[in-house]
Amino acid sequence: MPQLAITYPRATDVETRTGFDLCYRVPCPNNKFTNDPFPSITFHFLNNVSVVLLPANYFYAMSAPSNSTGVKWLLFQSMDDIN
């Protein structure tokens, strides 16, 4: 199965200000978030169990769009091992 890459530019200013990683500037025609251009993500588990995440479940709009652009944050974060 092919892996897709996010080609939108990173919003590094937002990342620095918030401490979140993987923030992206996405196009917002008419300053409105439209259908997410991101694919769904499927996790496959034992016993033939799968969980499908739609883009609305794993991307968060950081603010209202302006200048036909908005910032969305990928809701997956790495965690430091505290052992």
N, CA, C and O atoms as a GROMACS GRO file, in nm:
protein
  332
    1MET      N    1   0.084  -0.117   0.000
    1MET     CA    2   0.000   0.000   0.000
    1MET      C    3   0.090   0.125   0.000
    1MET      O    4   0.185   0.132   0.078
    2PRO      N    5   0.062   0.223  -0.085
    2PRO     CA    6   0.149   0.341  -0.093
    2PRO      C    7   0.136   0.429   0.030
    2PRO      O    8   0.029   0.440   0.090
    3GLN      N    9   0.247   0.491   0.067
    3GLN     CA   10   0.246   0.587   0.176
    3GLN      C   11   0.236   0.726   0.116
    3GLN      O   12   0.303   0.757   0.018
    4LEU      N   13   0.153   0.809   0.177
    4LEU     CA   14   0.134   0.944   0.127
    4LEU      C   15   0.211   1.042   0.214
    4LEU      O   16   0.222   1.023   0.335
    5ALA      N   17   0.262   1.145   0.153
    5ALA     CA   18   0.333   1.249   0.227
    5ALA      C   19   0.250   1.376   0.226
    5ALA      O   20   0.182   1.405   0.128
    6ILE      N   21   0.256   1.450   0.333
    6ILE     CA   22   0.187   1.578   0.339
    6ILE      C   23   0.276   1.680   0.269
    6ILE      O   24   0.392   1.697   0.306
    7THR      N   25   0.222   1.745   0.169
    7THR     CA   26   0.302   1.838   0.089
    7THR      C   27   0.277   1.984   0.125
    7THR      O   28   0.338   2.074   0.067
    8TYR      N   29   0.189   2.009   0.221
    8TYR     CA   30   0.163   2.147   0.263
    8TYR      C   31   0.280   2.199   0.345
    8TYR      O   32   0.347   2.122   0.413
    9PRO      N   33   0.305   2.330   0.341
    9PRO     CA   34   0.417   2.384   0.418
    9PRO      C   35   0.389   2.378   0.568
    9PRO      O   36   0.276   2.393   0.614
   10ARG      N   37   0.496   2.354   0.642
   10ARG     CA   38   0.486   2.352   0.787
   10ARG      C   39   0.463   2.494   0.839
   10ARG      O   40   0.515   2.590   0.783
   11ALA      N   41   0.386   2.506   0.944
   11ALA     CA   42   0.361   2.634   1.011
   11ALA      C   43   0.455   2.641   1.131
   11ALA      O   44   0.412   2.630   1.246
   12THR      N   45   0.583   2.660   1.103
   12THR     CA   46   0.684   2.656   1.209
   12THR      C   47   0.665   2.766   1.313
   12THR      O   48   0.699   2.747   1.430
   13ASP      N   49   0.609   2.881   1.273
   13ASP     CA   50   0.583   2.987   1.370
   13ASP      C   51   0.479   2.941   1.472
   13ASP      O   52   0.491   2.972   1.591
   14VAL      N   53   0.379   2.869   1.428
   14VAL     CA   54   0.276   2.817   1.518
   14VAL      C   55   0.337   2.707   1.605
   14VAL      O   56   0.308   2.700   1.725
   15GLU      N   57   0.420   2.622   1.547
   15GLU     CA   58   0.485   2.515   1.624
   15GLU      C   59   0.570   2.574   1.736
   15GLU      O   60   0.567   2.526   1.849
   16THR      N   61   0.646   2.679   1.705
   16THR     CA   62   0.732   2.742   1.805
   16THR      C   63   0.648   2.804   1.916
   16THR      O   64   0.680   2.791   2.034
   17ARG      N   65   0.541   2.871   1.878
   17ARG     CA   66   0.456   2.942   1.975
   17ARG      C   67   0.378   2.845   2.065
   17ARG      O   68   0.358   2.873   2.183
   18THR      N   69   0.334   2.731   2.009
   18THR     CA   70   0.248   2.639   2.084
   18THR      C   71   0.323   2.520   2.145
   18THR      O   72   0.277   2.461   2.243
   19GLY      N   73   0.438   2.486   2.088
   19GLY     CA   74   0.509   2.368   2.133
   19GLY      C   75   0.461   2.241   2.066
   19GLY      O   76   0.512   2.132   2.096
   20PHE      N   77   0.363   2.251   1.976
   20PHE     CA   78   0.313   2.136   1.904
   20PHE      C   79   0.400   2.112   1.780
   20PHE      O   80   0.454   2.205   1.722
   21ASP      N   81   0.412   1.985   1.743
   21ASP     CA   82   0.481   1.950   1.621
   21ASP      C   83   0.378   1.927   1.510
   21ASP      O   84   0.260   1.908   1.537
   22LEU      N   85   0.425   1.929   1.388
   22LEU     CA   86   0.347   1.889   1.272
   22LEU      C   87   0.222   1.975   1.248
   22LEU      O   88   0.111   1.924   1.233
   23CYS      N   89   0.243   2.107   1.246
   23CYS     CA   90   0.138   2.201   1.209
   23CYS      C   91   0.159   2.237   1.062
   23CYS      O   92   0.272   2.260   1.018
   24TYR      N   93   0.051   2.242   0.987
   24TYR     CA   94   0.059   2.266   0.843
   24TYR      C   95  -0.035   2.378   0.801
   24TYR      O   96  -0.144   2.393   0.855
   25ARG      N   97   0.009   2.456   0.703
   25ARG     CA   98  -0.076   2.558   0.641
   25ARG      C   99  -0.150   2.493   0.525
   25ARG      O  100  -0.089   2.442   0.431
   26VAL      N  101  -0.281   2.496   0.533
   26VAL     CA  102  -0.363   2.432   0.429
   26VAL      C  103  -0.447   2.539   0.359
   26VAL      O  104  -0.486   2.638   0.420
   27PRO      N  105  -0.475   2.519   0.231
   27PRO     CA  106  -0.556   2.616   0.158
   27PRO      C  107  -0.699   2.618   0.211
   27PRO      O  108  -0.757   2.514   0.242
   28CYS      N  109  -0.755   2.738   0.219
   28CYS     CA  110  -0.892   2.756   0.265
   28CYS      C  111  -0.962   2.855   0.172
   28CYS      O  112  -0.967   2.975   0.200
   29PRO      N  113  -1.015   2.806   0.062
   29PRO     CA  114  -1.085   2.896  -0.030
   29PRO      C  115  -1.196   2.971   0.042
   29PRO      O  116  -1.270   2.913   0.121
   30ASN      N  117  -1.208   3.097   0.013
   30ASN     CA  118  -1.309   3.183   0.076
   30ASN      C  119  -1.297   3.184   0.228
   30ASN      O  120  -1.395   3.208   0.298
   31ASN      N  121  -1.175   3.158   0.280
   31ASN     CA  122  -1.149   3.158   0.424
   31ASN      C  123  -1.239   3.061   0.501
   31ASN      O  124  -1.283   3.091   0.612
   32LYS      N  125  -1.266   2.946   0.441
   32LYS     CA  126  -1.343   2.841   0.506
   32LYS      C  127  -1.270   2.710   0.488
   32LYS      O  128  -1.221   2.679   0.379
   33PHE      N  129  -1.263   2.631   0.596
   33PHE     CA  130  -1.209   2.497   0.581
   33PHE      C  131  -1.309   2.416   0.500
   33PHE      O  132  -1.428   2.413   0.532
   34THR      N  133  -1.262   2.353   0.396
   34THR     CA  134  -1.348   2.271   0.311
   34THR      C  135  -1.320   2.125   0.341
   34THR      O  136  -1.262   2.093   0.445
   35ASN      N  137  -1.360   2.037   0.254
   35ASN     CA  138  -1.330   1.895   0.274
   35ASN      C  139  -1.181   1.877   0.296
   35ASN      O  140  -1.099   1.933   0.224
   36ASP      N  141  -1.149   1.798   0.397
   36ASP     CA  142  -1.008   1.776   0.428
   36ASP      C  143  -0.938   1.708   0.312
   36ASP      O  144  -0.987   1.608   0.260
   37PRO      N  145  -0.822   1.761   0.272
   37PRO     CA  146  -0.747   1.701   0.162
   37PRO      C  147  -0.661   1.583   0.208
   37PRO      O  148  -0.582   1.529   0.130
   38PHE      N  149  -0.677   1.544   0.333
   38PHE     CA  150  -0.593   1.437   0.388
   38PHE      C  151  -0.665   1.303   0.380
   38PHE      O  152  -0.788   1.298   0.384
   39PRO      N  153  -0.590   1.195   0.368
   39PRO     CA  154  -0.654   1.063   0.361
   39PRO      C  155  -0.697   1.014   0.498
   39PRO      O  156  -0.653   1.067   0.600
   40SER      N  157  -0.782   0.913   0.500
   40SER     CA  158  -0.813   0.848   0.627
   40SER      C  159  -0.692   0.763   0.666
   40SER      O  160  -0.610   0.726   0.582
   41ILE      N  161  -0.682   0.732   0.795
   41ILE     CA  162  -0.574   0.647   0.846
   41ILE      C  163  -0.640   0.522   0.904
   41ILE      O  164  -0.737   0.531   0.980
   42THR      N  165  -0.588   0.406   0.868
   42THR     CA  166  -0.643   0.281   0.919
   42THR      C  167  -0.538   0.210   1.004
   42THR      O  168  -0.426   0.186   0.959
   43PHE      N  169  -0.576   0.176   1.127
   43PHE     CA  170  -0.491   0.095   1.215
   43PHE      C  171  -0.544  -0.047   1.210
   43PHE      O  172  -0.664  -0.070   1.225
   44HIS      N  173  -0.454  -0.143   1.188
   44HIS     CA  174  -0.491  -0.284   1.182
   44HIS      C  175  -0.439  -0.354   1.306
   44HIS      O  176  -0.322  -0.341   1.342
   45PHE      N  177  -0.527  -0.428   1.373
   45PHE     CA  178  -0.492  -0.499   1.496
   45PHE      C  179  -0.512  -0.649   1.477
   45PHE      O  180  -0.558  -0.695   1.373
   46LEU      N  181  -0.475  -0.723   1.579
   46LEU     CA  182  -0.495  -0.868   1.576
   46LEU      C  183  -0.643  -0.902   1.560
   46LEU      O  184  -0.730  -0.818   1.581
   47ASN      N  185  -0.669  -1.024   1.523
   47ASN     CA  186  -0.805  -1.077   1.507
   47ASN      C  187  -0.885  -1.001   1.402
   47ASN      O  188  -1.007  -0.989   1.411
   48ASN      N  189  -0.814  -0.951   1.302
   48ASN     CA  190  -0.878  -0.886   1.187
   48ASN      C  191  -0.961  -0.763   1.227
   48ASN      O  192  -1.065  -0.736   1.166
   49VAL      N  193  -0.916  -0.691   1.327
   49VAL     CA  194  -0.984  -0.571   1.374
   49VAL      C  195  -0.913  -0.448   1.315
   49VAL      O  196  -0.790  -0.438   1.321
   50SER      N  197  -0.990  -0.357   1.259
   50SER     CA  198  -0.935  -0.233   1.203
   50SER      C  199  -1.012  -0.114   1.258
   50SER      O  200  -1.132  -0.121   1.283
   51VAL      N  201  -0.941  -0.004   1.277
   51VAL     CA  202  -1.002   0.122   1.319
   51VAL      C  203  -0.963   0.227   1.216
   51VAL      O  204  -0.845   0.246   1.186
   52VAL      N  205  -1.063   0.294   1.161
   52VAL     CA  206  -1.039   0.396   1.059
   52VAL      C  207  -1.058   0.534   1.121
   52VAL      O  208  -1.161   0.562   1.182
   53LEU      N  209  -0.958   0.618   1.105
   53LEU     CA  210  -0.967   0.757   1.150
   53LEU      C  211  -0.985   0.847   1.028
   53LEU      O  212  -0.903   0.844   0.936
   54LEU      N  213  -1.089   0.926   1.028
   54LEU     CA  214  -1.108   1.025   0.924
   54LEU      C  215  -1.025   1.148   0.957
   54LEU      O  216  -0.990   1.168   1.074
   55PRO      N  217  -0.991   1.230   0.859
   55PRO     CA  218  -0.907   1.347   0.887
   55PRO      C  219  -0.959   1.435   1.001
   55PRO      O  220  -0.879   1.492   1.076
   56ALA      N  221  -1.089   1.446   1.016
   56ALA     CA  222  -1.145   1.526   1.126
   56ALA      C  223  -1.109   1.467   1.262
   56ALA      O  224  -1.116   1.537   1.363
   57ASN      N  225  -1.071   1.339   1.265
   57ASN     CA  226  -1.035   1.274   1.391
   57ASN      C  227  -0.887   1.288   1.425
   57ASN      O  228  -0.847   1.263   1.538
   58TYR      N  229  -0.805   1.326   1.328
   58TYR     CA  230  -0.662   1.333   1.359
   58TYR      C  231  -0.597   1.464   1.319
   58TYR      O  232  -0.476   1.480   1.338
   59PHE      N  233  -0.673   1.558   1.264
   59PHE     CA  234  -0.623   1.693   1.238
   59PHE      C  235  -0.712   1.792   1.310
   59PHE      O  236  -0.834   1.776   1.312
   60TYR      N  237  -0.652   1.895   1.369
   60TYR     CA  238  -0.724   1.996   1.445
   60TYR      C  239  -0.696   2.133   1.386
   60TYR      O  240  -0.580   2.166   1.361
   61ALA      N  241  -0.800   2.212   1.364
   61ALA     CA  242  -0.781   2.348   1.314
   61ALA      C  243  -0.733   2.435   1.429
   61ALA      O  244  -0.803   2.451   1.529
   62MET      N  245  -0.613   2.492   1.415
   62MET     CA  246  -0.553   2.572   1.522
   62MET      C  247  -0.618   2.709   1.537
   62MET      O  248  -0.615   2.767   1.645
   63SER      N  249  -0.676   2.762   1.430
   63SER     CA  250  -0.740   2.893   1.436
   63SER      C  251  -0.831   2.908   1.315
   63SER      O  252  -0.832   2.823   1.226
   64ALA      N  253  -0.905   3.016   1.312
   64ALA     CA  254  -0.990   3.043   1.196
   64ALA      C  255  -0.901   3.079   1.077
   64ALA      O  256  -0.797   3.142   1.095
   65PRO      N  257  -0.941   3.040   0.957
   65PRO     CA  258  -0.861   3.071   0.838
   65PRO      C  259  -0.858   3.222   0.810
   65PRO      O  260  -0.953   3.294   0.842
   66SER      N  261  -0.749   3.265   0.751
   66SER     CA  262  -0.739   3.403   0.702
   66SER      C  263  -0.646   3.403   0.582
   66SER      O  264  -0.560   3.316   0.569
   67ASN      N  265  -0.664   3.500   0.493
   67ASN     CA  266  -0.585   3.508   0.370
   67ASN      C  267  -0.587   3.378   0.292
   67ASN      O  268  -0.486   3.337   0.234
   68SER      N  269  -0.702   3.312   0.291
   68SER     CA  270  -0.723   3.185   0.218
   68SER      C  271  -0.633   3.072   0.265
   68SER      O  272  -0.606   2.978   0.190
   69THR      N  273  -0.586   3.081   0.390
   69THR     CA  274  -0.501   2.976   0.448
   69THR      C  275  -0.542   2.952   0.593
   69THR      O  276  -0.581   3.045   0.664
   70GLY      N  277  -0.533   2.827   0.635
   70GLY     CA  278  -0.556   2.793   0.775
   70GLY      C  279  -0.446   2.701   0.823
   70GLY      O  280  -0.373   2.644   0.742
   71VAL      N  281  -0.434   2.686   0.954
   71VAL     CA  282  -0.332   2.598   1.012
   71VAL      C  283  -0.402   2.481   1.079
   71VAL      O  284  -0.491   2.499   1.162
   72LYS      N  285  -0.359   2.360   1.041
   72LYS     CA  286  -0.409   2.239   1.105
   72LYS      C  287  -0.292   2.164   1.167
   72LYS      O  288  -0.181   2.161   1.114
   73TRP      N  289  -0.321   2.103   1.281
   73TRP     CA  290  -0.219   2.032   1.359
   73TRP      C  291  -0.250   1.883   1.355
   73TRP      O  292  -0.363   1.841   1.382
   74LEU      N  293  -0.149   1.803   1.320
   74LEU     CA  294  -0.161   1.658   1.324
   74LEU      C  295  -0.161   1.615   1.470
   74LEU      O  296  -0.065   1.643   1.542
   75LEU      N  297  -0.266   1.549   1.515
   75LEU     CA  298  -0.287   1.521   1.657
   75LEU      C  299  -0.205   1.404   1.713
   75LEU      O  300  -0.232   1.359   1.824
   76PHE      N  301  -0.108   1.357   1.640
   76PHE     CA  302  -0.018   1.254   1.693
   76PHE      C  303   0.105   1.323   1.750
   76PHE      O  304   0.166   1.406   1.683
   77GLN      N  305   0.142   1.291   1.872
   77GLN     CA  306   0.258   1.350   1.935
   77GLN      C  307   0.350   1.239   1.986
   77GLN      O  308   0.302   1.134   2.030
   78SER      N  309   0.477   1.262   1.981
   78SER     CA  310   0.570   1.167   2.041
   78SER      C  311   0.572   1.192   2.192
   78SER      O  312   0.549   1.304   2.238
   79MET      N  313   0.598   1.089   2.266
   79MET     CA  314   0.605   1.099   2.411
   79MET      C  315   0.743   1.057   2.456
   79MET      O  316   0.797   0.956   2.410
   80ASP      N  317   0.801   1.134   2.548
   80ASP     CA  318   0.929   1.095   2.605
   80ASP      C  319   0.909   0.978   2.698
   80ASP      O  320   0.811   0.973   2.773
   81ASP      N  321   1.001   0.884   2.695
   81ASP     CA  322   0.995   0.769   2.786
   81ASP      C  323   1.045   0.815   2.922
   81ASP      O  324   1.158   0.864   2.934
   82ILE      N  325   0.963   0.802   3.025
   82ILE     CA  326   0.999   0.855   3.158
   82ILE      C  327   1.047   0.744   3.249
   82ILE      O  328   1.036   0.757   3.371
   83ASN      N  329   1.100   0.637   3.197
   83ASN     CA  330   1.150   0.528   3.283
   83ASN      C  331   1.283   0.561   3.342
   83ASN      O  332   1.339   0.481   3.416
   0.00000   0.00000   0.00000
